[in-house]
Amino acid sequence: MVKQIKRFSLALLLSLLFSLKVNAQDVSNKLPLIEILTALETQFNIQFNYAEDAISSLVIAAPPKEISLKNVLIYLEDKTGFMFSLTNDNTVLVIATNNSLELQKLSEIVVEGYIVRGINKLSDGSFEIDISDFDILPGLVDTDVLQAVQAFPGIQSINETVSNINIRGGTHDQNLILWDDIKMYQSGHFFGLISMFNPQITQRVSLTKNGSQVEFTDGVSGIISMETDKEVSDEFKGSLGINFIDANGFADVPISEKSSLQVAVRKSISNFTETPTYNNFFERISQDTEVENNTMDILNSDKEFDFYDISLRWLYRINDKEELRVNFINTANELLFNENTTINTLEDSRESSLRQNSIAGAIAYSKIWNDKWQTSFEGYETDYKLKSENANILDTQRFLQENKISETSLKLKANYKIKERLQLQSGYHFVETKITNLDDVDNPIFRLLVSEIVRTHGVFSQLSYKSEDRKTNLNTGFRYNYIGKFDKHLLEPRVSLSHKFFNYFSFEVLGEFKHQNTSQVINFQNDFLGIEKRRWQLSNNRDIPIIRSRQGSVGLSFNKSGWLISAEGYYKKVKGITTQSQGFQNQYEFVKTDGEYTVRGVDFIIRKQLTNFNTWLSYSYMNNNYIFKSLPEYSFPSNFDVTQAFTLGTNYTSERLKIAAGLNWNSGRPTTLPEVGNEMSNGDINYSETNSNQLQDYLRVDLSAMYDFKLSKTTTANLGLSVWNLLDKKNIINSFYRLNNGVVDAVNQYSLGITPNVVFRVNF
């Protein structure tokens, strides 16, 4: 399949096209909308923020001069079909809508440029990253959606990967990751170093830490949802790009006036050349694994790594009331190497391999029945497979491991507009998840196959309210779940409330109950060649419980004259975790029991915008503790208890040039040391109190720059440079101990060193 991908060569193009229907009155004093907005800016001392090409053709009657600003915005919404959202700094955001969405969402932007331009906070407490308007972040020259979400306070990766994102002290398997409403069980290429979701086809990323919508299940720590463009394109556009890791392309192809197709492809360039970035990445993933170090009698050779992804979205606007969307995604990682040895003067060689693949498809249909009712149907099938074949050449043994997931989801939603600013959403959700794990050894013959299926039925209802002055937003509802296999009934309330006061202040309360049936088990010894140490498993309601969470948070923000100061305190309790899912590498590495963790913390950010400059400082404090009742130590710090994290960043943006620099520091993850002076007891390592020590502080400085220029009237180009870990700081991201000939040895794993990347992209 990789060879087939090599044949792909697409002309591509990213397009943002807004369509609207103007219900203007038949009056003689119509004016271009842009002229009207310019006059209103002077009259009310405000500024409209809009895409000029989206409104340039609109002509409407000017609003009466004697009405208030609030009524002017209502008038403009009625006449144009756009949403006009007033932010705290007297900026009015002109937001495009379409018939298929007007009934679904009341959330609007309350803080524009929360960190940098394109990162906004919404009235329901969630955050969005608008890729089409995205500025630049330090160290990211080519937008990586899962790296970008780590810019938010309270979110980081314990080991610098996008396959181990920790939202407020949770594990990665507690994140619900969606691509156009499809649940994805794989998140990264290069086994976690870069996101597997192509940013060229991803239009918007939504992040929810708490207070999630009732239609969603899973994700007891948070939701990361990626969406493609929702508009039908009327002209062909595309882009071609290359960087030190991959070559990629994107095409937006109009099929008819009502239909368009988007396709994005990406493939690693390691088959053609090995760049410094590739070499750093390969060394990072193979560190302290069988790929890097084998036994003294075995030599590894012919190491190869490859990845690709294909994403597709077809949109069909059947008529003004009906819409159909089809999605498809296929991604793969492949690692190959040979194990070589000489036995009795005869040379022998065998291939070991590791393959990771995700393939998924979805269909979504929505219909507006009248000005009050809308229904929608969503269905998807997502499949994930992780497979390794480990050739033990000395023992003439082959060890095969597989982890497979097949999940089917069907969701039906109905939206009812009770009043202009009061809506009710209700629906039904069915999910069937099958997970299979296989261990197969040919010498001696051993085979263990475990396959489990869990089906969940969910019913949900949510009321959304927005006050007439737009200062108060409320989403509240519940989700009822029934798990037939365990005869379990789970009721999960959700709430998000925000209120603006004194013009520049806002107050927020979020809360939710959630559950999930899937988790990852970690085996650091020999799973999957030591590269991908985690495999998915299903709850069995016994030694692998259903994971359940409760969390609440309270936040306060101030936003005026380019200043943003925001603080949020939170509490989260998650029950049903297992020791096997937490990555212990001390005395509890092989212990099997269940427990819980509790997190208390504060997320804080201060940001200042000044003309072309933007500077931000974020800080997170967290107290994260386990409770395992069956362990000798009843309570101790979590493996993900990074107590303090600090980020300082700045960027400069002009018409063509973008530059960003940033510093990341945290207090280091917890670790368990052997008892000083008494490192061994009865032939085993004698550990001190669990997680009573910390690794050294983590420090990283990143830099990135992007320059845009024209190649012709219809063709533009982007040239970018980024440097990850500019100071080449040797950060220890993990440390554990092993016995070696009766001696306790420390094993340290290190972060990426200085890693450059260059991108060149042509848009036409």
Residue pairs with C-beta under 8 A, 6 or more apart in sequence:
1 332
2 267
2 306
2 308
2 332
2 334
5 265
5 267
5 308
5 310
6 267
6 271
8 249
8 265
8 267
8 310
9 249
10 238
10 240
10 249
10 250
10 251
10 263
10 265
11 238
11 240
11 249
11 251
11 764
12 200
12 237
12 238
12 239
12 240
12 249
12 250
12 251
12 252
12 263
12 264
13 236
13 237
13 238
13 239
13 250
13 251
13 252
13 763
13 764
14 132
14 200
14 237
14 238
14 239
14 250
14 252
14 763
15 229
15 233
15 235
15 237
15 252
16 51
16 132
16 229
16 231
17 231
17 232
17 233
17 234
17 235
18 51
18 53
18 54
18 96
18 231
19 98
19 231
19 232
20 54
20 58
20 80
20 81
20 82
20 96
20 97
20 98
21 81
21 99
21 320
22 58
22 60
22 79
22 80
22 81
23 78
23 79
23 81
24 30
24 59
24 60
24 61
24 79
25 61
25 79
27 61
29 61
29 62
30 59
30 60
30 61
31 59
31 60
31 61
31 62
32 56
32 58
32 59
33 55
33 58
33 59
33 60
33 80
34 52
34 55
34 56
36 60
36 62
36 63
37 48
37 50
37 94
39 62
40 46
40 48
40 63
40 72
41 47
41 48
43 65
44 69
44 72
45 90
46 69
46 86
46 90
46 91
46 92
47 90
47 91
47 92
48 91
48 92
48 94
49 91
49 92
49 93
49 94
49 112
50 93
50 94
51 94
51 96
54 94
54 96
55 80
55 82
55 94
58 80
60 76
60 79
60 80
61 79
63 71
63 72
63 75
63 76
67 75
69 86
70 469
70 470
73 84
73 86
73 92
76 82
76 84
77 83
77 84
81 97
82 94
82 95
82 96
82 97
83 93
83 94
83 95
83 96
83 97
83 108
84 92
84 93
84 94
84 95
85 92
85 93
85 95
85 108
85 109
85 470
86 92
86 470
87 93
87 109
87 110
87 111
87 112
87 559
88 110
88 111
88 500
88 503
88 504
88 506
88 559
88 560
89 112
89 559
89 560
89 561
89 562
91 112
93 108
93 109
93 112
95 108
95 109
96 231
98 230
98 231
99 320
99 321
99 368
100 230
100 323
100 366
100 368
100 374
101 230
103 368
103 372
103 373
103 374
103 415
103 417
103 423
104 374
104 376
104 415
104 425
106 123
106 421
106 423
106 464
106 465
106 466
106 473
107 122
107 123
107 124
107 126
107 473
108 122
108 123
108 470
109 120
109 121
109 122
109 123
109 128
110 121
110 122
110 123
110 498
110 500
110 506
111 120
111 121
111 557
111 559
111 564
111 566
112 120
113 119
113 120
113 607
113 609
113 614
114 120
114 121
114 127
114 564
114 605
114 607
115 137
115 151
115 152
115 605
115 607
115 616
115 618
115 649
116 134
116 135
116 136
116 137
116 614
116 616
116 651
116 660
117 133
117 134
117 135
117 614
117 653
118 129
118 130
118 131
118 132
118 133
118 134
118 135
119 127
119 128
119 129
119 130
119 134
119 148
119 151
120 127
120 128
120 130
121 127
122 128
123 466
123 473
123 498
124 211
124 213
124 473
124 475
124 496
124 498
125 208
125 209
125 210
125 211
125 496
125 498
125 508
125 510
125 555
126 206
126 207
126 208
126 211
126 212
127 152
127 206
127 207
127 208
128 204
128 205
128 206
128 207
129 145
129 148
129 149
129 204
129 205
129 206
129 207
130 203
130 204
131 143
131 145
131 199
131 202
131 203
131 204
131 205
132 203
134 143
134 148
135 614
135 651
135 653
135 658
135 660
136 651
136 653
136 658
136 659
136 660
136 704
136 705
136 706
137 147
137 148
137 151
137 649
137 651
137 660
137 662
137 704
138 649
138 651
138 660
138 661
138 662
138 702
138 703
138 704
139 147
139 662
139 702
139 703
139 704
139 722
139 723
139 724
140 147
140 148
140 702
140 704
140 722
141 243
141 704
141 705
141 706
141 720
141 721
141 722
141 757
141 758
141 759
142 199
142 241
142 243
142 720
142 722
142 757
142 759
143 199
144 162
144 194
144 195
144 199
145 195
145 197
145 199
145 202
145 205
145 224
145 226
146 162
146 165
146 187
146 188
146 195
146 197
146 224
147 162
147 194
147 195
148 205
149 155
149 165
149 205
149 207
149 224
150 156
150 157
150 165
151 647
151 649
152 207
152 603
152 618
153 603
153 604
153 605
153 618
153 619
153 620
153 645
153 647
154 167
154 168
154 209
154 570
154 601
154 603
154 620
154 622
155 165
155 166
155 167
155 168
155 207
155 209
155 222
156 165
156 166
156 620
156 642
156 645
156 666
157 164
157 165
157 166
158 164
158 166
158 639
158 640
158 642
158 669
158 733
159 733
159 734
159 749
159 751
160 193
160 733
160 751
160 752
161 188
161 191
161 192
161 193
162 187
162 188
162 192
162 193
162 194
162 195
163 172
163 186
163 187
163 188
163 191
163 192
164 171
164 172
164 192
165 172
165 175
165 187
165 224
166 172
166 221
166 640
166 642
167 174
167 175
167 209
167 221
167 222
168 209
168 221
168 222
168 570
168 572
168 599
168 601
168 622
169 221
169 572
169 597
169 599
169 601
169 622
169 624
169 638
169 640
169 641
169 642
170 220
170 221
170 222
170 572
170 574
170 599
170 640
171 221
171 519
171 520
171 577
171 581
171 582
171 583
171 640
172 187
172 520
173 518
173 519
173 520
173 534
173 536
173 581
174 219
174 220
174 221
174 222
174 516
174 519
174 547
174 549
174 574
175 219
175 221
175 222
175 223
175 224
176 183
176 216
176 217
176 218
176 219
176 222
176 223
176 224
176 225
176 516
177 183
177 184
177 187
177 223
177 224
177 225
178 184
178 223
178 224
178 225
178 226
179 197
179 202
179 226
179 311
179 327
179 329
179 360
180 226
180 227
180 228
180 313
180 325
180 327
180 362
180 364
181 225
181 362
181 364
181 378
181 380
181 411
182 327
182 329
182 360
182 361
182 362
182 380
182 382
183 218
183 380
183 382
183 407
183 409
184 329
184 358
184 360
184 382
184 384
185 358
185 382
185 384
185 405
185 407
185 518
185 536
186 196
186 331
186 356
186 357
186 358
186 384
187 195
187 196
187 197
188 194
188 195
188 196
189 195
189 196
189 268
189 307
189 309
189 331
189 333
190 245
190 281
190 285
190 305
190 307
190 333
191 285
191 333
191 335
191 356
191 531
191 532
192 285
193 281
193 284
193 285
193 752
194 245
194 281
196 307
196 309
196 331
196 358
197 226
197 309
197 311
198 248
198 250
198 264
198 265
198 266
198 309
198 311
200 239
200 241
200 248
200 249
200 250
200 264
201 228
201 250
201 262
201 263
201 264
201 311
201 313
202 226
202 227
202 228
203 227
203 228
203 229
203 230
204 226
204 227
205 224
205 225
205 226
205 227
206 223
206 224
206 225
206 226
206 227
207 222
207 223
207 224
207 225
208 222
208 223
208 225
209 222
209 510
209 553
209 570
210 222
210 510
210 511
210 512
210 551
210 552
210 553
210 570
210 572
211 475
211 494
211 495
211 496
211 510
211 511
211 512
211 553
212 219
212 222
212 223
212 494
212 512
212 514
213 462
213 475
213 494
214 425
214 460
214 461
214 462
214 477
214 478
214 479
214 492
214 494
215 411
215 413
215 425
215 427
215 429
215 460
215 462
215 479
216 223
217 429
217 431
217 456
217 458
217 479
217 481
217 514
217 515
217 516
218 514
218 516
218 517
218 518
219 514
219 516
220 514
220 515
220 516
220 547
220 548
220 549
220 574
221 549
221 572
221 574
228 262
228 311
228 313
228 327
229 252
229 262
229 313
229 315
230 315
231 315
232 254
232 257
232 258
232 259
232 260
232 315
232 316
232 317
233 252
233 253
233 254
233 260
233 262
234 254
234 257
234 260
235 254
236 251
236 252
236 253
236 254
237 251
237 252
237 763
237 764
238 249
238 250
238 251
238 252
238 763
238 764
239 249
239 250
239 761
239 762
239 763
239 764
240 247
240 248
240 249
240 761
240 762
241 247
241 248
241 249
241 718
241 759
241 760
241 761
241 762
242 248
242 269
242 759
242 760
242 761
243 277
243 757
243 758
243 759
243 760
244 269
244 275
244 276
244 277
244 278
244 756
244 757
244 758
245 268
245 269
245 275
245 277
245 278
245 281
245 757
246 266
246 267
246 268
246 269
246 307
247 266
247 267
247 269
248 264
248 265
248 266
248 267
249 264
249 265
249 266
250 262
250 263
250 264
250 265
251 261
251 262
251 263
251 264
252 260
252 261
252 262
253 260
253 261
253 262
253 263
254 260
255 261
258 316
258 317
258 318
259 314
259 315
259 316
259 317
260 314
260 315
261 312
261 313
261 314
261 315
262 311
262 312
262 313
262 314
262 315
263 310
263 311
263 312
264 309
264 310
264 311
264 312
265 308
265 309
265 310
265 311
266 308
266 309
267 306
267 307
267 308
268 278
268 305
268 306
268 307
268 308
269 275
269 278
270 278
270 304
270 305
270 306
271 306
276 755
276 756
277 755
277 756
277 757
280 752
280 753
280 755
281 752
281 755
282 303
282 305
283 292
284 751
284 752
285 531
286 292
286 303
286 531
287 749
287 750
288 530
288 747
288 749
289 529
289 530
289 531
290 352
290 390
290 529
290 530
291 300
291 303
291 335
291 337
291 529
291 530
291 531
292 300
294 300
294 339
295 394
297 341
297 394
298 339
298 340
298 341
298 393
298 394
299 339
299 340
299 341
300 337
300 338
300 339
300 340
301 337
301 338
301 340
301 349
302 336
302 337
302 338
303 335
303 336
303 337
304 334
304 335
304 336
304 337
305 333
305 334
305 335
305 336
306 333
306 334
307 331
307 332
307 333
307 334
308 331
308 332
309 329
309 330
309 331
309 332
310 328
310 329
310 330
310 331
311 328
311 329
312 326
312 327
312 328
312 329
313 325
313 326
313 327
314 325
314 326
314 327
315 323
315 324
315 325
316 323
316 324
316 325
317 323
318 324
320 368
321 367
321 368
321 369
322 365
322 366
322 367
322 368
323 365
323 366
323 367
324 363
324 364
324 365
325 362
325 363
325 364
325 365
326 361
326 362
326 363
326 364
327 360
327 361
327 362
327 363
327 364
327 380
328 360
328 361
328 362
329 358
329 359
329 360
329 361
330 357
330 358
330 359
330 360
331 357
331 358
331 359
332 355
332 356
332 357
332 358
333 354
333 355
333 356
333 357
334 353
334 354
334 355
334 356
335 353
335 354
335 355
335 529
335 531
336 351
336 352
336 353
337 351
337 352
337 353
338 349
338 350
338 351
338 352
339 349
339 350
339 351
339 352
339 391
339 392
339 393
340 347
340 348
340 349
340 393
341 347
341 348
341 349
341 393
341 394
342 348
343 394
348 393
349 393
350 391
350 393
351 389
351 391
352 388
352 389
352 390
352 391
352 529
353 388
353 389
354 386
354 387
354 388
354 528
354 529
354 531
354 532
355 385
355 386
355 387
355 388
356 385
356 386
356 387
356 532
357 384
357 385
357 386
358 382
358 383
358 384
358 385
359 382
359 383
360 380
360 381
360 382
360 383
361 380
361 381
362 378
362 379
362 380
362 381
363 377
363 378
363 379
363 380
364 376
364 377
364 378
364 379
365 376
365 377
366 374
366 375
366 376
366 377
367 374
367 375
367 376
368 374
369 375
371 417
372 416
372 417
373 414
373 415
373 416
373 417
374 414
374 415
375 412
375 413
375 414
375 415
376 412
376 413
376 415
377 410
377 411
377 412
377 413
378 409
378 410
378 411
378 413
379 408
379 409
379 410
379 411
380 408
380 409
381 406
381 407
381 408
382 405
382 406
382 407
382 409
383 404
383 405
383 406
383 407
384 403
384 404
384 405
384 536
385 402
385 403
385 404
385 405
386 401
386 402
386 403
386 404
386 528
386 532
386 535
387 400
387 401
387 402
387 403
388 399
388 400
388 401
388 528
388 529
388 531
388 532
389 398
389 399
389 400
390 398
390 399
390 400
390 401
390 526
390 529
391 397
391 398
392 398
392 399
395 443
396 443
397 441
397 442
397 443
398 441
398 442
398 443
399 439
399 440
399 441
399 526
400 438
400 439
400 440
400 441
401 438
401 439
401 440
401 527
401 528
401 535
402 436
402 437
402 438
403 435
403 436
403 437
403 438
403 535
403 536
404 435
404 436
404 437
404 438
405 433
405 434
405 435
405 436
405 536
406 433
406 434
407 431
407 432
407 433
407 434
408 431
408 432
409 429
409 430
409 431
409 432
410 429
410 430
411 427
411 428
411 429
411 430
412 427
412 428
412 429
413 425
413 426
413 427
414 425
414 426
414 427
415 423
415 424
415 425
416 423
416 424
416 425
416 426
417 423
418 424
421 465
421 466
421 467
421 468
422 463
422 464
422 465
422 466
423 463
423 464
423 465
424 461
424 462
424 463
424 464
425 460
425 461
425 462
425 464
425 477
426 459
426 460
426 461
426 462
427 459
427 460
427 461
428 457
428 458
428 459
428 460
429 456
429 457
429 458
429 459
429 460
430 455
430 456
430 457
430 458
431 455
431 456
431 458
432 453
432 454
432 455
432 456
433 453
433 454
433 455
433 456
433 517
433 518
433 538
434 451
434 452
434 453
435 451
435 452
435 518
435 536
435 537
435 538
436 449
436 450
436 451
436 452
437 448
437 449
437 450
437 451
437 535
437 537
438 447
438 448
438 449
438 450
439 446
439 447
439 448
440 446
440 447
440 448
441 447
452 537
452 538
452 540
453 485
453 538
454 483
454 485
454 517
454 538
454 539
455 483
455 484
455 485
456 481
456 482
456 483
456 517
457 481
457 482
457 484
458 479
458 480
458 481
458 482
459 479
459 480
460 477
460 478
460 479
460 480
461 477
461 478
462 475
462 476
462 477
462 478
462 494
463 474
463 475
463 476
463 477
464 474
464 475
465 472
465 473
465 474
465 475
466 472
466 473
466 474
467 473
470 500
471 499
471 500
471 501
472 497
472 498
472 499
472 500
473 496
473 497
473 498
473 499
474 495
474 496
474 497
475 494
475 495
475 496
475 497
476 493
476 494
476 495
476 496
476 497
477 493
477 494
478 491
478 492
478 493
478 494
479 491
479 492
479 494
480 489
480 490
480 491
480 492
481 488
481 489
481 490
481 491
481 492
481 515
482 488
482 489
482 490
483 490
483 517
483 546
485 541
486 539
486 541
486 546
488 541
488 546
490 515
490 546
490 548
491 513
492 512
492 513
492 514
492 515
493 511
493 512
493 513
494 511
494 512
494 513
495 509
495 510
495 511
495 512
496 508
496 509
496 510
496 511
497 508
497 509
497 510
498 506
498 507
498 508
498 509
499 506
499 507
499 508
500 506
501 507
503 560
504 558
504 559
504 560
505 556
505 557
505 558
506 556
506 557
506 559
507 554
507 555
507 556
508 553
508 554
508 555
508 556
508 557
508 568
509 552
509 553
509 554
509 555
510 552
510 553
510 554
510 555
511 551
511 552
511 553
512 549
512 550
512 551
513 548
513 549
513 550
514 548
514 549
515 546
515 547
515 548
515 549
516 546
516 547
517 538
517 539
517 546
517 547
518 536
518 537
518 538
518 539
519 536
519 537
519 539
519 544
519 547
519 577
519 578
519 581
520 534
520 535
520 536
520 537
520 581
521 534
521 535
521 537
521 578
521 580
521 581
522 533
522 534
522 580
522 581
522 582
522 583
523 533
523 535
523 580
524 530
524 533
524 583
524 585
524 589
524 736
527 533
527 534
527 535
528 535
537 544
538 544
539 545
539 546
539 547
539 576
543 578
543 592
543 593
543 594
544 578
544 594
545 575
545 576
545 578
545 594
546 576
547 574
547 575
547 576
547 577
548 574
548 575
548 576
549 572
549 573
549 574
549 575
550 572
550 573
551 570
551 571
551 572
551 573
552 570
552 571
553 568
553 569
553 570
553 571
554 568
554 569
554 570
555 566
555 567
555 568
555 569
556 566
556 567
556 568
557 564
557 565
557 566
557 567
558 564
558 565
558 566
559 565
562 608
562 609
562 610
563 606
563 607
563 608
564 605
564 606
564 607
564 608
565 605
565 606
566 604
566 605
566 606
567 602
567 603
567 604
568 602
568 603
568 604
569 600
569 601
569 602
570 599
570 600
570 601
570 602
570 603
571 598
571 599
571 600
572 598
572 599
573 596
573 597
573 598
573 599
574 596
574 597
574 598
575 596
576 594
576 596
577 594
577 595
577 596
577 597
578 592
578 593
578 594
578 595
579 588
579 591
579 592
579 593
579 594
579 595
579 628
579 631
580 592
582 626
582 638
582 639
583 639
584 591
584 639
585 734
585 736
586 672
586 687
586 690
586 736
586 737
587 672
587 685
587 687
587 690
588 631
588 690
591 631
593 628
593 630
593 631
594 628
595 626
595 627
595 628
595 629
595 630
595 631
596 626
596 627
597 624
597 625
597 626
597 627
597 638
598 624
598 625
598 627
599 622
599 623
599 624
599 625
599 638
600 622
600 623
601 620
601 621
601 622
601 623
601 624
602 620
602 621
603 618
603 619
603 620
604 618
604 619
604 620
605 616
605 617
605 618
605 619
606 616
606 617
606 618
607 614
607 615
607 616
607 617
608 614
608 615
608 616
612 652
612 653
612 654
613 650
613 651
613 652
614 650
614 651
614 652
614 653
615 649
615 650
616 647
616 648
616 649
616 650
617 646
617 647
617 648
617 649
618 646
618 647
619 644
619 645
619 646
619 647
620 644
620 645
620 646
621 643
621 644
622 641
622 642
622 643
622 644
622 645
623 641
623 643
624 637
624 638
624 640
624 641
625 635
625 636
625 637
625 638
625 641
626 635
626 636
626 637
626 638
627 634
627 635
628 634
633 689
633 690
636 689
636 690
636 691
636 692
637 670
637 690
637 691
637 692
638 670
638 691
639 669
639 670
639 691
640 669
641 669
641 670
641 691
642 666
642 667
642 668
642 669
643 667
643 694
644 666
644 667
645 664
645 665
645 666
645 667
646 663
646 664
646 665
646 666
647 662
647 663
647 664
647 665
648 662
648 663
649 660
649 661
649 662
649 663
650 660
650 661
650 662
651 658
651 659
651 660
651 661
652 658
652 659
652 660
655 708
656 707
656 708
656 709
657 705
657 706
657 707
657 708
658 705
658 706
658 707
659 704
659 705
659 706
660 703
660 704
660 705
661 701
661 702
661 703
661 704
662 701
662 702
662 703
663 699
663 700
663 701
663 702
664 698
664 699
664 700
664 701
664 702
665 697
665 698
665 699
665 700
666 697
666 698
667 694
667 697
667 698
668 694
668 695
668 696
668 697
668 698
668 732
669 694
669 695
669 733
669 734
670 691
670 692
670 693
670 694
670 695
671 691
671 693
671 694
671 695
671 735
671 736
672 687
672 688
672 689
672 690
672 691
672 692
672 693
673 687
673 688
673 692
673 693
673 737
674 680
674 685
674 686
674 687
674 688
674 737
674 744
675 686
675 687
675 688
676 688
678 686
679 685
679 686
679 744
680 686
680 739
680 742
680 744
684 739
685 737
685 739
685 744
695 732
695 733
695 734
695 735
696 731
696 732
698 731
698 733
698 751
699 727
699 729
699 731
700 724
700 725
700 727
700 729
700 731
700 751
701 725
701 726
701 727
701 729
702 722
702 723
702 724
702 725
702 726
703 722
703 723
703 726
704 720
704 721
704 722
704 723
705 720
705 721
705 722
706 718
706 719
706 720
707 718
707 719
707 720
708 716
708 717
708 718
709 716
709 717
709 719
710 716
710 717
711 717
711 762
714 764
715 762
715 763
715 764
716 762
716 763
716 764
717 760
717 761
717 762
717 763
718 759
718 760
718 761
718 763
719 758
719 759
719 760
720 758
720 759
720 760
721 756
721 757
721 758
721 759
722 756
722 757
722 758
722 759
723 754
723 755
723 756
723 757
724 752
724 754
724 755
724 756
724 757
725 731
725 751
725 752
725 753
725 754
725 755
726 754
727 754
728 753
728 754
729 751
730 750
730 751
730 753
731 750
731 751
732 748
732 749
732 750
732 751
733 749
733 750
733 751
734 748
734 749
735 746
735 747
735 748
735 749
736 746
736 747
737 744
737 745
737 746
737 747
738 744
738 745
738 747
739 745
